[in-house]
Amino acid sequence: MNLESLRTSESINEVINLYSNMVYRIALSMLKSKTNVDDIYQDVFYSYFKKRRVFASEEHRKYWIIRTTINTCKKYWQSAWLKKTVPLNDNFIYEKKEENLLKEKINELPYKYKIVIHLFYFEDMSIKEISKSLVLNEGTIRMQLTRGRRILKENLGGDFFD
């Protein structure tokens, strides 16, 4: 193994270690199926390493990976393959009943609310970061968060939040 291939393999491992959990969580929140998430995960990192992009900053790389994950999930939802298959029930189960109910209700949200809620609460991204990542105005992100929270509160009922 020469020095260049060693550097490449180290950077591959670094990028995967740094972003793998985030890619997996975003895909899982959008697809709800571990099997499909594994495919998306592979597609995102394959695309990343195949294109060998040069990024202006680490933040730019992160946004590219988030955007690619979201776009790959969207492509999956639009695929002819999905329309001809019957999903198996391989959803992830949390230990607490409340966590399962919350995740189920988040998954029932329209896409535009689900993705901003996931990025804000589960990826700890700021409104500004989400705005850059999704290429939307910060006001739009705030409104989607507000509406998504309102829908969640209605769907979960007031007792859930007590």
C-alpha positions as CSV (number, residue, x, y, z in Angstrom):
1,M,0.0,0.0,0.0
2,N,1.5,3.3,-1.0
3,L,1.3,6.6,1.0
4,E,-1.4,8.1,-1.2
5,S,-3.8,5.2,-0.8
6,L,-3.0,5.2,3.0
7,R,-4.0,8.8,3.2
8,T,-7.2,8.2,1.2
9,S,-8.2,5.2,3.4
10,E,-7.6,7.3,6.5
11,S,-9.7,10.2,5.2
12,I,-12.4,7.7,4.2
13,N,-12.5,6.3,7.8
14,E,-12.5,9.8,9.3
15,V,-15.4,11.0,7.2
16,I,-17.4,7.9,7.8
17,N,-16.7,8.0,11.6
18,L,-17.6,11.7,11.7
19,Y,-20.8,11.6,9.7
20,S,-22.1,8.0,9.8
21,N,-24.4,8.4,12.8
22,M,-25.9,11.6,11.4
23,V,-26.6,10.1,8.0
24,Y,-28.1,7.0,9.5
25,R,-30.4,9.0,11.9
26,I,-31.6,11.3,9.1
27,A,-32.3,8.4,6.8
28,L,-34.1,6.4,9.5
29,S,-36.3,9.4,10.4
30,M,-37.3,9.7,6.7
31,L,-37.6,6.0,5.7
32,K,-38.5,4.2,8.9
33,S,-37.0,1.0,7.7
34,K,-33.5,-0.2,8.8
35,T,-33.0,-2.2,5.5
36,N,-33.7,0.8,3.3
37,V,-31.6,3.1,5.6
38,D,-28.6,0.8,5.1
39,D,-29.0,1.2,1.3
40,I,-29.2,5.0,1.6
41,Y,-26.2,5.0,4.0
42,Q,-24.2,3.2,1.4
43,D,-25.4,5.3,-1.5
44,V,-24.5,8.6,0.3
45,F,-21.0,7.6,1.2
46,Y,-20.4,6.0,-2.2
47,S,-21.5,9.2,-3.8
48,Y,-19.2,11.2,-1.5
49,F,-16.1,9.1,-2.3
50,K,-16.9,8.6,-6.0
51,K,-17.1,12.4,-6.7
52,R,-14.0,13.3,-4.6
53,R,-15.3,16.8,-4.0
54,V,-13.2,19.5,-2.4
55,F,-15.1,21.5,0.2
56,A,-14.4,25.0,1.4
57,S,-14.9,24.0,5.0
58,E,-15.9,21.2,7.3
59,E,-19.3,22.9,7.6
60,H,-19.7,22.8,3.8
61,R,-18.9,19.1,3.8
62,K,-21.5,18.5,6.5
63,Y,-24.2,20.4,4.6
64,W,-23.4,18.5,1.4
65,I,-23.7,15.2,3.2
66,I,-27.0,16.2,4.8
67,R,-28.4,17.4,1.5
68,T,-27.2,14.3,-0.3
69,T,-28.9,12.1,2.4
70,I,-32.1,14.0,2.0
71,N,-32.1,13.9,-1.8
72,T,-31.2,10.1,-1.8
73,C,-34.2,9.5,0.5
74,K,-36.4,11.5,-1.7
75,K,-35.3,9.5,-4.8
76,Y,-36.1,6.3,-2.9
77,W,-39.6,7.5,-2.2
78,Q,-40.1,8.3,-5.8
79,S,-38.7,5.0,-7.1
80,A,-40.7,2.6,-9.1
81,W,-39.3,-0.2,-6.9
82,L,-41.0,1.2,-3.8
83,K,-44.4,1.2,-5.6
84,K,-44.1,-2.5,-6.3
85,T,-43.0,-3.7,-2.9
86,V,-44.6,-4.5,0.4
87,P,-42.7,-3.2,3.4
88,L,-41.7,-5.5,6.2
89,N,-42.1,-4.3,9.8
90,D,-38.5,-3.7,10.8
91,N,-39.0,-0.4,12.6
92,F,-36.6,0.4,15.5
93,I,-38.2,0.0,18.9
94,Y,-37.2,2.3,21.8
95,E,-37.2,1.1,25.4
96,K,-39.8,3.6,26.6
97,K,-43.3,3.5,25.3
98,E,-43.4,7.4,25.2
99,E,-40.3,7.4,22.9
100,N,-41.9,5.0,20.5
101,L,-45.1,7.1,20.5
102,L,-43.2,10.3,19.9
103,K,-41.1,8.8,17.0
104,E,-44.3,7.3,15.5
105,K,-46.0,10.7,15.6
106,I,-42.9,12.5,14.1
107,N,-42.9,9.9,11.3
108,E,-46.5,10.7,10.5
109,L,-45.7,14.4,10.0
110,P,-45.5,15.8,6.4
111,Y,-42.0,15.6,5.1
112,K,-41.2,19.3,5.4
113,Y,-42.0,19.3,9.1
114,K,-40.4,16.0,9.9
115,I,-37.0,16.9,8.4
116,V,-36.7,20.2,10.2
117,I,-37.8,18.7,13.5
118,H,-35.3,15.9,13.1
119,L,-32.4,18.2,12.3
120,F,-33.3,20.6,15.1
121,Y,-33.9,18.1,17.9
122,F,-32.0,15.0,17.0
123,E,-29.0,16.5,15.1
124,D,-28.8,19.6,17.4
125,M,-28.6,21.9,14.4
126,S,-29.5,25.6,14.7
127,I,-32.1,27.2,12.6
128,K,-29.3,28.9,10.6
129,E,-27.6,25.6,10.0
130,I,-30.8,23.9,8.9
131,S,-31.5,26.9,6.6
132,K,-28.1,26.5,4.9
133,S,-28.5,22.7,4.7
134,L,-32.0,22.7,3.2
135,V,-31.4,25.9,1.2
136,L,-34.5,27.6,2.7
137,N,-34.9,30.9,4.4
138,E,-34.5,31.0,8.2
139,G,-38.1,32.3,8.5
140,T,-39.4,29.3,6.6
141,I,-37.5,26.9,8.9
142,R,-38.9,28.7,12.0
143,M,-42.4,28.5,10.6
144,Q,-42.0,24.8,9.7
145,L,-40.7,24.1,13.3
146,T,-43.6,25.9,14.8
147,R,-46.2,24.2,12.6
148,G,-44.6,20.8,13.1
149,R,-44.6,21.2,16.9
150,R,-48.2,22.3,16.8
151,I,-49.2,19.3,14.8
152,L,-47.2,17.0,17.1
153,K,-48.8,18.5,20.2
154,E,-52.3,18.0,18.7
155,N,-51.5,14.4,17.7
156,L,-50.0,13.5,21.0
157,G,-52.6,15.3,23.2
158,G,-51.9,17.5,26.1
159,D,-51.3,14.7,28.6
160,F,-48.2,13.6,26.8
161,F,-46.4,16.9,27.6
162,D,-47.4,17.0,31.3
